[in-house]
């Protein structure tokens, strides 16, 4: 399966809380004390943590990585036909918003 990256403290934290499939979290060696909450959350799950040098981030991401990145499994795309079948599966009122560029 293909991999994607999420980087920055809030995006990585929210991905963990949402249960996103995360293969590995990379944390800058010098910033790990600032990211203690994320390390604690990850400790309860089977997510690998690697502490790396700053150049790992600088060569892969633009500004805004904050010394943390997660290698995540790419989300599965849903076909339109499958999407339209979802409202019949639960009790919630369906709401679709389509944006056409």
C-alpha atoms as a printed R data frame, in Angstrom:
    type eleno elety resid chain resno       x      y      z
1   ATOM     1    CA   UNK     A     1   0.000  0.000  0.000
2   ATOM     2    CA   UNK     A     2   1.237  3.515 -0.739
3   ATOM     3    CA   UNK     A     3   2.379  5.797  2.064
4   ATOM     4    CA   UNK     A     4   1.708  9.457  2.734
5   ATOM     5    CA   UNK     A     5   3.181 11.922  5.203
6   ATOM     6    CA   UNK     A     6   1.540 14.097  7.819
7   ATOM     7    CA   UNK     A     7   3.761 16.655  9.529
8   ATOM     8    CA   UNK     A     8   3.394 19.210 12.316
9   ATOM     9    CA   UNK     A     9   2.411 18.670 15.956
10  ATOM    10    CA   UNK     A    10  -1.349 19.254 15.599
11  ATOM    11    CA   UNK     A    11  -1.901 17.249 12.388
12  ATOM    12    CA   UNK     A    12   0.038 14.269 13.772
13  ATOM    13    CA   UNK     A    13  -1.740 14.459 17.140
14  ATOM    14    CA   UNK     A    14  -5.174 14.611 15.490
15  ATOM    15    CA   UNK     A    15  -4.323 11.708 13.175
16  ATOM    16    CA   UNK     A    16  -3.393  9.600 16.205
17  ATOM    17    CA   UNK     A    17  -6.581 10.547 18.076
18  ATOM    18    CA   UNK     A    18  -8.693  9.800 14.984
19  ATOM    19    CA   UNK     A    19  -7.231  6.310 14.738
20  ATOM    20    CA   UNK     A    20  -5.494  6.893 11.426
21  ATOM    21    CA   UNK     A    21  -3.218  4.021 10.403
22  ATOM    22    CA   UNK     A    22   0.275  5.230 11.239
23  ATOM    23    CA   UNK     A    23   3.334  3.186 10.424
24  ATOM    24    CA   UNK     A    24   6.078  5.295 12.014
25  ATOM    25    CA   UNK     A    25   6.357  8.647 13.779
26  ATOM    26    CA   UNK     A    26   9.582 10.587 13.337
27  ATOM    27    CA   UNK     A    27  10.552 13.083 16.047
28  ATOM    28    CA   UNK     A    28  13.486 15.481 16.059
29  ATOM    29    CA   UNK     A    29  15.989 14.394 18.711
30  ATOM    30    CA   UNK     A    30  16.202 17.865 20.229
31  ATOM    31    CA   UNK     A    31  12.445 18.547 20.323
32  ATOM    32    CA   UNK     A    32  11.162 15.351 21.896
33  ATOM    33    CA   UNK     A    33  10.490 16.935 25.306
34  ATOM    34    CA   UNK     A    34   8.079 19.414 23.666
35  ATOM    35    CA   UNK     A    35   6.211 16.532 22.047
36  ATOM    36    CA   UNK     A    36   5.832 14.529 25.263
37  ATOM    37    CA   UNK     A    37   2.025 14.280 24.981
38  ATOM    38    CA   UNK     A    38   2.242 12.685 21.537
39  ATOM    39    CA   UNK     A    39   4.906 10.231 22.716
40  ATOM    40    CA   UNK     A    40   2.659  9.258 25.664
41  ATOM    41    CA   UNK     A    41  -0.373  8.714 23.416
42  ATOM    42    CA   UNK     A    42   1.667  6.636 20.976
43  ATOM    43    CA   UNK     A    43   3.035  4.546 23.843
44  ATOM    44    CA   UNK     A    44  -0.390  2.933 24.236
45  ATOM    45    CA   UNK     A    45  -0.492  1.867 20.602
46  ATOM    46    CA   UNK     A    46   1.734 -0.219 18.384
47  ATOM    47    CA   UNK     A    47   3.208  2.736 16.499
48  ATOM    48    CA   UNK     A    48   6.947  2.840 16.011
49  ATOM    49    CA   UNK     A    49   8.758  6.043 17.053
50  ATOM    50    CA   UNK     A    50  12.109  7.066 15.609
51  ATOM    51    CA   UNK     A    51  14.174  9.985 16.875
52  ATOM    52    CA   UNK     A    52  16.018 11.600 13.978
53  ATOM    53    CA   UNK     A    53  18.211 14.585 13.143
54  ATOM    54    CA   UNK     A    54  16.814 17.857 11.804
55  ATOM    55    CA   UNK     A    55  18.046 17.232  8.255
56  ATOM    56    CA   UNK     A    56  15.557 14.331  8.010
57  ATOM    57    CA   UNK     A    57  12.747 16.911  8.143
58  ATOM    58    CA   UNK     A    58  14.450 19.665  6.183
59  ATOM    59    CA   UNK     A    59  15.059 17.386  3.185
60  ATOM    60    CA   UNK     A    60  11.502 16.021  3.092
61  ATOM    61    CA   UNK     A    61   9.167 18.822  4.185
62  ATOM    62    CA   UNK     A    62   8.740 22.530  3.779
63  ATOM    63    CA   UNK     A    63   8.443 24.806  6.779
64  ATOM    64    CA   UNK     A    64   5.962 23.870  9.480
65  ATOM    65    CA   UNK     A    65   7.068 20.347 10.381
66  ATOM    66    CA   UNK     A    66   7.756 21.384 14.014
67  ATOM    67    CA   UNK     A    67  10.142 18.462 14.383
68  ATOM    68    CA   UNK     A    68   7.511 15.751 13.957
69  ATOM    69    CA   UNK     A    69   6.155 13.754 11.026
70  ATOM    70    CA   UNK     A    70   4.151 10.571 10.611
71  ATOM    71    CA   UNK     A    71   4.352  8.040  7.825
72  ATOM    72    CA   UNK     A    72   0.702  7.053  7.298
73  ATOM    73    CA   UNK     A    73  -1.165  4.619  5.092
74  ATOM    74    CA   UNK     A    74  -2.925  6.343  2.224
75  ATOM    75    CA   UNK     A    75  -6.671  6.639  2.718
76  ATOM    76    CA   UNK     A    76  -8.819  4.456  0.497
77  ATOM    77    CA   UNK     A    77 -10.840  6.292 -2.117
78  ATOM    78    CA   UNK     A    78 -14.560  5.593 -2.234
79  ATOM    79    CA   UNK     A    79 -16.476  5.245 -5.488
80  ATOM    80    CA   UNK     A    80 -19.511  7.484 -5.975
81  ATOM    81    CA   UNK     A    81 -21.844  4.466 -6.037
82  ATOM    82    CA   UNK     A    82 -20.520  3.269 -2.671
83  ATOM    83    CA   UNK     A    83 -20.788  6.757 -1.211
84  ATOM    84    CA   UNK     A    84 -24.466  6.988 -2.173
85  ATOM    85    CA   UNK     A    85 -25.153  3.652 -0.429
86  ATOM    86    CA   UNK     A    86 -23.893  4.938  2.935
87  ATOM    87    CA   UNK     A    87 -27.078  6.795  4.019
88  ATOM    88    CA   UNK     A    88 -29.011  3.544  4.068
89  ATOM    89    CA   UNK     A    89 -26.545  1.957  6.511
90  ATOM    90    CA   UNK     A    90 -27.297  3.975  9.647
91  ATOM    91    CA   UNK     A    91 -29.729  6.160 11.527
92  ATOM    92    CA   UNK     A    92 -27.970  9.446 10.823
93  ATOM    93    CA   UNK     A    93 -29.397 11.906  8.332
94  ATOM    94    CA   UNK     A    94 -27.064 11.974  5.290
95  ATOM    95    CA   UNK     A    95 -25.444 15.211  4.159
96  ATOM    96    CA   UNK     A    96 -23.356 15.499  1.018
97  ATOM    97    CA   UNK     A    97 -21.493 18.558 -0.163
98  ATOM    98    CA   UNK     A    98 -20.004 18.410 -3.630
99  ATOM    99    CA   UNK     A    99 -17.428 20.940 -4.751
100 ATOM   100    CA   UNK     A   100 -16.666 21.115 -8.428
101 ATOM   101    CA   UNK     A   101 -13.531 22.921 -9.493
